[in-house]
Amino acid sequence: MSAVSASPVIERGTATSRIAAIAVALVIALLAIAPQFLSNGGVDRMTALFIYVILAAMWNALAGFGGLVSVGQQVFFGLGAYFAIRLADAGLNPFLALFASGIVVGAVSWPLSLFMLRLRNGEFAIGMWVIAALTHLLVNLDRLVQGETGTSLISLNAYDAGARRAAIYWLALASMTALLAILFGLLRGSTGAAIRAIRDNEDAAASVGVRVTGTKRLLFVLAAFGIGIAGALWLATSITFQPKTYFNVQWTAYMIFMVLVGGIGTFEGAILGALLFFLIETWFGGTGVWYLIGLGATAVLFSLFLPRGLWGTIEERFGLRLLPVGYRVRLSTDGDATPAPQRATTHREKA
């Protein structure tokens, strides 16, 4: 009997991933012209989907790739809407205010990171929730907001309803595409390797020269900026701003649900999770409290039986990677003619 040798193969991009990249470009092009064929309700629902993808991708970047689990990311969602209201009230064009508010949120998150990133694990998670609660109270003190009564982005009413709806749709699509592209490029580079090294072992990463604090701060600010943009876009779709709605912890709960179901720590998983959440909300959102109970039960079942989420399980079982951000070591058997899905191989993601 001849000996069979196993040789390691290091790969990232594959033929499948290159086809997937082309497919993504085609999908984005189709989405760009979709408002011409969708009803008003369809345009609004697709805008909501783009916002969900942004939220899931940003929380996944922070927790799934960076290991910074937060239950207070609603603070940036609420601030994104609040600063859009404030900037528009100061005379800035409301559409420009939507993007500018994200920049302001990112700027605010920088000094916040100076002390929040000193906390680790549960302390960081709860600390972010406390910051969100305090910020909610401070926003209520603004006379423009009028406490929990809230206010509106009334300057948007100066635009035709159809043109406004389409403009918000395209802004949401452009924001989602740009943020995903930035995150994808970041994770594929040396910074992405540093982020995953910090997640796996912060002390070990520091010992080999990784700039731990600076890398974590970059990720923290990027996530804040993205979620701030999402909050501003959500305000544009609803017009009305009520602090108790935008600073509600349910937004972080939705982010966690999408990432856990889709696959935490995988780029594709956040997108898949957002799509699944969107479908569940569309079909069952009108059932009231049962909808929330169903979301909670689904999250628990996935945690118990599919801890890596849908995409994480698919990737582990079949080795399928559509948008790979890290290298993978695959152990293949020389001379084995067995088709790839049936061949006994070991897959491991590397920074």
C-alpha positions as a LaTeX table, in Angstrom:
\begin{tabular}{lrrr}
\hline
Residue & $x$ (\AA) & $y$ (\AA) & $z$ (\AA) \\
\hline
Met1 & 0.00 & 0.00 & 0.00 \\
Ser2 & 1.43 & 3.34 & $-1.05$ \\
Ala3 & 1.65 & 6.13 & 1.49 \\
Val4 & $-0.67$ & 9.08 & 0.97 \\
Ser5 & 0.77 & 12.47 & 1.84 \\
Ala6 & $-1.21$ & 15.50 & 2.94 \\
Ser7 & 0.07 & 18.87 & 1.75 \\
Pro8 & $-1.10$ & 22.21 & 3.13 \\
Val9 & $-2.59$ & 24.69 & 0.70 \\
Ile10 & $-2.80$ & 28.36 & 1.72 \\
Glu11 & $-5.53$ & 30.22 & $-0.12$ \\
Arg12 & $-7.78$ & 33.25 & 0.07 \\
Gly13 & $-9.24$ & 34.18 & $-3.28$ \\
Thr14 & $-10.75$ & 31.31 & $-5.28$ \\
Ala15 & $-12.65$ & 30.95 & $-8.53$ \\
Thr16 & $-15.86$ & 30.92 & $-6.50$ \\
Ser17 & $-14.99$ & 34.15 & $-4.69$ \\
Arg18 & $-14.15$ & 35.87 & $-7.98$ \\
Ile19 & $-17.51$ & 34.85 & $-9.42$ \\
Ala20 & $-19.17$ & 36.07 & $-6.23$ \\
Ala21 & $-17.48$ & 39.47 & $-6.57$ \\
Ile22 & $-18.88$ & 39.84 & $-10.10$ \\
Ala23 & $-22.32$ & 38.78 & $-8.85$ \\
Val24 & $-22.19$ & 41.37 & $-6.07$ \\
Ala25 & $-21.38$ & 44.11 & $-8.60$ \\
Leu26 & $-24.33$ & 43.03 & $-10.76$ \\
Val27 & $-26.69$ & 42.96 & $-7.78$ \\
Ile28 & $-25.66$ & 46.49 & $-6.75$ \\
Ala29 & $-26.20$ & 47.70 & $-10.33$ \\
Leu30 & $-29.69$ & 46.17 & $-10.36$ \\
Leu31 & $-30.49$ & 47.68 & $-6.98$ \\
Ala32 & $-29.44$ & 51.11 & $-8.28$ \\
Ile33 & $-32.19$ & 51.04 & $-10.93$ \\
Ala34 & $-34.76$ & 49.21 & $-8.78$ \\
Pro35 & $-36.75$ & 52.36 & $-7.73$ \\
Gln36 & $-37.99$ & 52.64 & $-11.31$ \\
Phe37 & $-39.81$ & 49.31 & $-10.93$ \\
Leu38 & $-40.70$ & 49.19 & $-7.22$ \\
Ser39 & $-43.77$ & 50.60 & $-5.52$ \\
Asn40 & $-43.39$ & 53.31 & $-2.89$ \\
Gly41 & $-43.72$ & 50.68 & $-0.19$ \\
Gly42 & $-41.13$ & 48.50 & $-1.88$ \\
Val43 & $-38.65$ & 51.38 & $-2.03$ \\
Asp44 & $-39.14$ & 52.04 & 1.69 \\
Arg45 & $-38.69$ & 48.36 & 2.58 \\
Met46 & $-35.49$ & 48.06 & 0.53 \\
Thr47 & $-34.16$ & 51.20 & 2.21 \\
Ala48 & $-34.79$ & 49.51 & 5.56 \\
Leu49 & $-32.89$ & 46.43 & 4.36 \\
Phe50 & $-29.83$ & 48.52 & 3.45 \\
Ile51 & $-29.89$ & 50.09 & 6.92 \\
Tyr52 & $-30.11$ & 46.65 & 8.54 \\
Val53 & $-27.09$ & 45.47 & 6.55 \\
Ile54 & $-25.11$ & 48.49 & 7.77 \\
Leu55 & $-26.07$ & 47.83 & 11.39 \\
Ala56 & $-25.22$ & 44.13 & 11.20 \\
Ala57 & $-21.91$ & 44.70 & 9.42 \\
Met58 & $-20.78$ & 47.36 & 11.89 \\
Trp59 & $-21.64$ & 45.32 & 14.99 \\
Asn60 & $-20.04$ & 42.24 & 13.44 \\
Ala61 & $-16.87$ & 44.22 & 12.72 \\
Leu62 & $-16.71$ & 45.42 & 16.31 \\
Ala63 & $-17.63$ & 42.18 & 18.09 \\
Gly64 & $-17.16$ & 39.39 & 15.56 \\
Phe65 & $-13.78$ & 40.49 & 14.21 \\
Gly66 & $-12.55$ & 42.80 & 16.98 \\
Gly67 & $-13.89$ & 40.96 & 20.03 \\
Leu68 & $-15.46$ & 44.17 & 21.41 \\
Val69 & $-18.92$ & 42.98 & 22.41 \\
Ser70 & $-21.19$ & 45.97 & 23.06 \\
Val71 & $-24.82$ & 46.21 & 24.15 \\
Gly72 & $-24.86$ & 49.99 & 23.84 \\
Gln73 & $-24.38$ & 50.67 & 20.13 \\
Gln74 & $-27.80$ & 52.30 & 20.09 \\
Val75 & $-26.02$ & 55.39 & 21.41 \\
Phe76 & $-24.51$ & 55.98 & 17.96 \\
Phe77 & $-27.77$ & 55.16 & 16.19 \\
Gly78 & $-29.59$ & 57.75 & 18.29 \\
Leu79 & $-26.82$ & 60.34 & 17.95 \\
Gly80 & $-26.83$ & 59.91 & 14.17 \\
Ala81 & $-30.48$ & 60.92 & 14.07 \\
Tyr82 & $-30.06$ & 63.65 & 16.68 \\
Phe83 & $-27.14$ & 65.38 & 14.97 \\
Ala84 & $-28.99$ & 65.24 & 11.64 \\
Ile85 & $-31.85$ & 67.13 & 13.31 \\
Arg86 & $-29.44$ & 69.63 & 14.84 \\
Leu87 & $-27.46$ & 70.26 & 11.64 \\
Ala88 & $-30.60$ & 70.65 & 9.55 \\
Asp89 & $-32.01$ & 73.08 & 12.10 \\
Ala90 & $-28.79$ & 75.10 & 11.79 \\
Gly91 & $-29.49$ & 75.57 & 8.08 \\
Leu92 & $-27.57$ & 72.70 & 6.47 \\
Asn93 & $-29.26$ & 70.93 & 3.55 \\
Pro94 & $-31.10$ & 67.95 & 5.10 \\
Phe95 & $-29.52$ & 65.43 & 2.74 \\
Leu96 & $-26.05$ & 66.76 & 3.51 \\
Ala97 & $-26.97$ & 66.71 & 7.21 \\
Leu98 & $-27.54$ & 62.94 & 7.01 \\
Phe99 & $-23.93$ & 62.30 & 5.99 \\
Ala100 & $-22.47$ & 65.08 & 8.13 \\
Ser101 & $-24.14$ & 63.62 & 11.21 \\
Gly102 & $-22.25$ & 60.37 & 10.69 \\
Ile103 & $-18.99$ & 62.31 & 10.63 \\
Val104 & $-19.95$ & 64.12 & 13.84 \\
Val105 & $-20.83$ & 60.80 & 15.51 \\
Gly106 & $-17.45$ & 59.40 & 14.46 \\
Ala107 & $-15.74$ & 62.49 & 15.89 \\
Val108 & $-17.64$ & 62.13 & 19.18 \\
Ser109 & $-16.73$ & 58.45 & 19.42 \\
Trp110 & $-13.00$ & 59.24 & 19.32 \\
Pro111 & $-12.74$ & 60.86 & 22.79 \\
Leu112 & $-15.27$ & 58.33 & 24.06 \\
Ser113 & $-12.91$ & 55.54 & 23.02 \\
Leu114 & $-10.12$ & 57.01 & 25.14 \\
Phe115 & $-11.68$ & 55.63 & 28.30 \\
Met116 & $-14.17$ & 53.03 & 27.03 \\
Leu117 & $-11.42$ & 50.94 & 25.41 \\
Arg118 & $-9.72$ & 50.68 & 28.78 \\
Leu119 & $-12.56$ & 48.35 & 29.76 \\
Arg120 & $-12.59$ & 44.71 & 28.75 \\
Asn121 & $-15.18$ & 42.02 & 28.13 \\
Gly122 & $-18.30$ & 42.48 & 30.27 \\
Glu123 & $-17.13$ & 45.83 & 31.60 \\
Phe124 & $-16.96$ & 47.22 & 28.07 \\
Ala125 & $-20.37$ & 45.77 & 27.13 \\
Ile126 & $-22.16$ & 47.20 & 30.16 \\
Gly127 & $-20.16$ & 50.43 & 30.02 \\
Met128 & $-21.46$ & 51.09 & 26.52 \\
Trp129 & $-25.03$ & 50.48 & 27.69 \\
Val130 & $-24.53$ & 53.02 & 30.50 \\
Ile131 & $-23.15$ & 55.57 & 28.02 \\
Ala132 & $-26.21$ & 55.05 & 25.82 \\
Ala133 & $-28.57$ & 55.62 & 28.76 \\
Leu134 & $-26.75$ & 58.79 & 29.84 \\
Thr135 & $-26.68$ & 60.17 & 26.30 \\
His136 & $-30.41$ & 59.54 & 26.00 \\
Leu137 & $-31.00$ & 61.66 & 29.11 \\
Leu138 & $-28.76$ & 64.46 & 27.83 \\
Val139 & $-30.51$ & 64.58 & 24.46 \\
Asn140 & $-33.85$ & 64.89 & 26.28 \\
Leu141 & $-32.59$ & 68.13 & 27.84 \\
Asp142 & $-32.26$ & 69.79 & 24.44 \\
Arg143 & $-35.14$ & 72.24 & 24.01 \\
Leu144 & $-35.25$ & 71.53 & 20.29 \\
Val145 & $-36.03$ & 67.87 & 21.02 \\
Gln146 & $-38.64$ & 68.70 & 23.69 \\
Gly147 & $-37.93$ & 65.68 & 25.83 \\
Glu148 & $-39.64$ & 62.44 & 24.84 \\
Thr149 & $-42.13$ & 64.43 & 22.78 \\
Gly150 & $-39.48$ & 64.63 & 20.09 \\
Thr151 & $-39.28$ & 66.67 & 16.93 \\
Ser152 & $-39.12$ & 66.16 & 13.16 \\
Leu153 & $-36.74$ & 66.65 & 10.27 \\
Ile154 & $-39.26$ & 69.05 & 8.78 \\
Ser155 & $-36.85$ & 70.48 & 6.18 \\
Leu156 & $-37.25$ & 67.23 & 4.20 \\
Asn157 & $-40.92$ & 68.08 & 3.64 \\
Ala158 & $-39.82$ & 70.79 & 1.19 \\
Tyr159 & $-39.02$ & 68.04 & $-1.35$ \\
Asp160 & $-41.48$ & 66.07 & $-3.45$ \\
Ala161 & $-42.39$ & 62.82 & $-1.66$ \\
Gly162 & $-41.45$ & 60.57 & $-4.59$ \\
Ala163 & $-38.14$ & 62.28 & $-5.28$ \\
Arg164 & $-37.32$ & 62.31 & $-1.56$ \\
Arg165 & $-38.07$ & 58.60 & $-1.22$ \\
Ala166 & $-35.83$ & 57.73 & $-4.18$ \\
Ala167 & $-33.02$ & 60.00 & $-2.96$ \\
Ile168 & $-33.04$ & 58.38 & 0.48 \\
Tyr169 & $-33.03$ & 54.94 & $-1.17$ \\
Trp170 & $-29.95$ & 55.79 & $-3.23$ \\
Leu171 & $-28.22$ & 57.37 & $-0.24$ \\
Ala172 & $-28.84$ & 54.21 & 1.79 \\
Leu173 & $-27.61$ & 51.97 & $-1.05$ \\
Ala174 & $-24.50$ & 54.11 & $-1.57$ \\
Ser175 & $-23.78$ & 54.22 & 2.18 \\
Met176 & $-24.17$ & 50.45 & 2.54 \\
Thr177 & $-21.95$ & 49.76 & $-0.48$ \\
Ala178 & $-19.26$ & 52.21 & 0.61 \\
Leu179 & $-19.18$ & 51.00 & 4.22 \\
Leu180 & $-19.03$ & 47.34 & 3.20 \\
Ala181 & $-16.24$ & 48.12 & 0.73 \\
Ile182 & $-14.25$ & 50.03 & 3.37 \\
Leu183 & $-14.72$ & 47.27 & 5.91 \\
Phe184 & $-13.83$ & 44.56 & 3.39 \\
Gly185 & $-10.64$ & 46.36 & 2.38 \\
Leu186 & $-9.71$ & 47.00 & 6.00 \\
Leu187 & $-10.18$ & 43.38 & 7.03 \\
Arg188 & $-8.20$ & 42.03 & 4.07 \\
Gly189 & $-5.15$ & 44.17 & 4.85 \\
Ser190 & $-2.61$ & 44.18 & 7.64 \\
Thr191 & $-5.03$ & 46.07 & 9.88 \\
Gly192 & $-7.51$ & 43.23 & 9.51 \\
Ala193 & $-4.85$ & 40.76 & 10.58 \\
Ala194 & $-4.13$ & 42.93 & 13.62 \\
Ile195 & $-7.84$ & 43.13 & 14.47 \\
Arg196 & $-8.23$ & 39.35 & 14.47 \\
Ala197 & $-5.01$ & 38.90 & 16.42 \\
Ile198 & $-6.31$ & 41.27 & 19.11 \\
Arg199 & $-9.61$ & 39.38 & 19.22 \\
Asp200 & $-7.85$ & 36.04 & 19.72 \\
Asn201 & $-5.32$ & 37.19 & 22.31 \\
Glu202 & $-4.75$ & 40.87 & 23.04 \\
Asp203 & $-1.61$ & 40.37 & 25.11 \\
Ala204 & $-0.03$ & 38.05 & 22.55 \\
Ala205 & $-0.83$ & 40.52 & 19.77 \\
Ala206 & 0.86 & 43.33 & 21.69 \\
Ser207 & 3.93 & 41.15 & 22.28 \\
Val208 & 4.52 & 40.79 & 18.52 \\
Gly209 & 4.23 & 44.51 & 17.83 \\
Val210 & 0.53 & 45.02 & 17.09 \\
Arg211 & $-0.69$ & 48.52 & 18.02 \\
Val212 & $-3.54$ & 47.26 & 20.16 \\
Thr213 & $-5.07$ & 50.53 & 21.35 \\
Gly214 & $-4.82$ & 52.32 & 18.01 \\
Thr215 & $-6.29$ & 49.38 & 16.09 \\
Lys216 & $-9.20$ & 48.98 & 18.50 \\
Arg217 & $-9.87$ & 52.72 & 18.36 \\
Leu218 & $-9.97$ & 52.68 & 14.56 \\
Leu219 & $-12.51$ & 49.86 & 14.62 \\
Phe220 & $-14.56$ & 51.55 & 17.35 \\
Val221 & $-14.75$ & 54.84 & 15.42 \\
Leu222 & $-15.59$ & 53.11 & 12.12 \\
Ala223 & $-18.43$ & 51.19 & 13.75 \\
Ala224 & $-19.72$ & 54.39 & 15.38 \\
Phe225 & $-19.58$ & 56.26 & 12.06 \\
Gly226 & $-21.46$ & 53.50 & 10.21 \\
Ile227 & $-24.15$ & 53.14 & 12.86 \\
Gly228 & $-24.50$ & 56.93 & 13.01 \\
Ile229 & $-25.13$ & 57.00 & 9.25 \\
Ala230 & $-27.73$ & 54.24 & 9.74 \\
Gly231 & $-29.49$ & 56.27 & 12.43 \\
Ala232 & $-29.59$ & 59.36 & 10.23 \\
Leu233 & $-30.97$ & 57.37 & 7.30 \\
Trp234 & $-33.65$ & 55.82 & 9.50 \\
Leu235 & $-34.66$ & 59.33 & 10.58 \\
Ala236 & $-34.93$ & 60.34 & 6.92 \\
Thr237 & $-37.37$ & 57.49 & 6.26 \\
Ser238 & $-39.55$ & 58.21 & 9.30 \\
Ile239 & $-39.05$ & 62.02 & 9.59 \\
Thr240 & $-40.01$ & 61.96 & 13.29 \\
Phe241 & $-37.37$ & 61.83 & 16.02 \\
Gln242 & $-38.29$ & 60.56 & 19.49 \\
Pro243 & $-35.29$ & 59.84 & 21.76 \\
Lys244 & $-36.89$ & 56.81 & 23.45 \\
Thr245 & $-37.22$ & 55.17 & 20.03 \\
Tyr246 & $-33.75$ & 55.86 & 18.69 \\
Phe247 & $-31.86$ & 55.22 & 21.93 \\
Asn248 & $-33.78$ & 52.02 & 22.61 \\
Val249 & $-31.63$ & 48.97 & 23.35 \\
Gln250 & $-33.73$ & 47.03 & 20.83 \\
Trp251 & $-31.48$ & 48.37 & 18.06 \\
Thr252 & $-28.45$ & 46.64 & 19.55 \\
Ala253 & $-30.59$ & 43.55 & 20.14 \\
Tyr254 & $-31.44$ & 43.54 & 16.43 \\
Met255 & $-27.76$ & 43.88 & 15.53 \\
Ile256 & $-26.84$ & 40.95 & 17.79 \\
Phe257 & $-29.67$ & 38.84 & 16.39 \\
Met258 & $-28.64$ & 39.43 & 12.78 \\
Val259 & $-25.00$ & 38.62 & 13.45 \\
Leu260 & $-25.67$ & 35.53 & 15.58 \\
Val261 & $-28.10$ & 34.06 & 13.07 \\
Gly262 & $-26.02$ & 34.93 & 10.02 \\
Gly263 & $-22.64$ & 33.95 & 11.43 \\
Ile264 & $-20.51$ & 36.02 & 13.78 \\
Gly265 & $-16.99$ & 36.73 & 12.61 \\
Thr266 & $-17.78$ & 36.11 & 8.93 \\
Phe267 & $-18.16$ & 38.89 & 6.40 \\
Glu268 & $-20.95$ & 37.13 & 4.52 \\
Gly269 & $-22.76$ & 36.18 & 7.73 \\
Ala270 & $-23.71$ & 39.73 & 8.69 \\
Ile271 & $-25.26$ & 40.33 & 5.26 \\
Leu272 & $-27.14$ & 37.03 & 5.36 \\
Gly273 & $-28.34$ & 37.71 & 8.90 \\
Ala274 & $-29.65$ & 41.15 & 7.90 \\
Leu275 & $-31.53$ & 39.60 & 4.98 \\
Leu276 & $-33.09$ & 36.94 & 7.21 \\
Phe277 & $-34.10$ & 39.53 & 9.80 \\
Phe278 & $-35.62$ & 41.68 & 7.06 \\
Leu279 & $-37.69$ & 38.74 & 5.77 \\
Ile280 & $-38.85$ & 37.76 & 9.25 \\
Glu281 & $-39.85$ & 41.35 & 10.01 \\
Thr282 & $-41.66$ & 41.68 & 6.68 \\
Trp283 & $-43.66$ & 38.47 & 7.16 \\
Phe284 & $-44.26$ & 38.47 & 10.91 \\
Gly285 & $-43.65$ & 42.06 & 12.07 \\
Gly286 & $-47.39$ & 42.69 & 12.34 \\
Thr287 & $-47.94$ & 39.95 & 14.93 \\
Gly288 & $-47.01$ & 42.24 & 17.80 \\
Val289 & $-45.41$ & 40.72 & 20.88 \\
Trp290 & $-45.25$ & 37.27 & 19.27 \\
Tyr291 & $-42.84$ & 38.67 & 16.73 \\
Leu292 & $-40.42$ & 39.68 & 19.51 \\
Ile293 & $-40.88$ & 36.33 & 21.27 \\
Gly294 & $-40.12$ & 34.57 & 18.01 \\
Leu295 & $-36.94$ & 36.59 & 17.51 \\
Gly296 & $-35.73$ & 35.74 & 21.02 \\
Ala297 & $-36.53$ & 32.05 & 20.63 \\
Thr298 & $-34.77$ & 31.93 & 17.26 \\
Ala299 & $-31.65$ & 33.55 & 18.72 \\
Val300 & $-31.59$ & 31.02 & 21.59 \\
Leu301 & $-32.02$ & 28.05 & 19.23 \\
Phe302 & $-29.22$ & 29.26 & 16.97 \\
Ser303 & $-26.94$ & 29.79 & 19.97 \\
Leu304 & $-27.59$ & 26.22 & 21.11 \\
Phe305 & $-27.58$ & 24.29 & 17.85 \\
Leu306 & $-25.81$ & 26.52 & 15.30 \\
Pro307 & $-23.37$ & 28.60 & 17.37 \\
Arg308 & $-21.50$ & 29.70 & 14.25 \\
Gly309 & $-24.68$ & 30.86 & 12.55 \\
Leu310 & $-25.94$ & 29.88 & 9.12 \\
Trp311 & $-22.99$ & 31.08 & 7.07 \\
Gly312 & $-20.44$ & 29.95 & 9.63 \\
Thr313 & $-21.93$ & 26.44 & 9.50 \\
Ile314 & $-21.98$ & 26.41 & 5.70 \\
Glu315 & $-18.36$ & 27.57 & 5.57 \\
Glu316 & $-17.26$ & 24.98 & 8.12 \\
Arg317 & $-19.10$ & 22.12 & 6.45 \\
Phe318 & $-18.42$ & 22.84 & 2.78 \\
Gly319 & $-15.46$ & 25.23 & 2.86 \\
Leu320 & $-17.46$ & 27.75 & 0.81 \\
Arg321 & $-16.18$ & 31.33 & 0.99 \\
Leu322 & $-17.69$ & 34.01 & $-1.23$ \\
Leu323 & $-16.06$ & 37.14 & 0.21 \\
Pro324 & $-12.95$ & 35.92 & 2.05 \\
Val325 & $-11.10$ & 38.44 & 4.19 \\
Gly326 & $-8.43$ & 36.14 & 5.62 \\
Tyr327 & $-6.19$ & 33.34 & 4.44 \\
Arg328 & $-7.12$ & 29.71 & 4.95 \\
Val329 & $-4.96$ & 26.62 & 5.40 \\
Arg330 & $-6.49$ & 23.62 & 3.66 \\
Leu331 & $-5.02$ & 20.16 & 4.10 \\
Ser332 & $-5.56$ & 18.21 & 0.89 \\
Thr333 & $-4.53$ & 14.69 & 0.00 \\
Asp334 & $-2.19$ & 14.36 & $-3.01$ \\
Gly335 & $-3.62$ & 12.27 & $-5.76$ \\
Asp336 & $-7.08$ & 12.17 & $-4.23$ \\
Ala337 & $-9.63$ & 12.38 & $-7.01$ \\
Thr338 & $-12.58$ & 12.67 & $-4.67$ \\
Pro339 & $-14.74$ & 15.74 & $-5.42$ \\
Ala340 & $-13.99$ & 18.70 & $-3.18$ \\
Pro341 & $-17.24$ & 18.66 & $-1.12$ \\
Gln342 & $-16.67$ & 14.97 & $-0.22$ \\
Arg343 & $-12.94$ & 15.07 & 0.36 \\
Ala344 & $-11.75$ & 14.99 & 3.96 \\
Thr345 & $-10.13$ & 18.36 & 4.43 \\
Thr346 & $-9.38$ & 20.66 & 7.31 \\
His347 & $-10.18$ & 24.36 & 7.00 \\
Arg348 & $-8.76$ & 27.01 & 9.22 \\
Glu349 & $-9.03$ & 30.78 & 8.89 \\
Lys350 & $-5.79$ & 32.66 & 9.37 \\
Ala351 & $-5.13$ & 36.33 & 9.81 \\
\hline
\end{tabular}
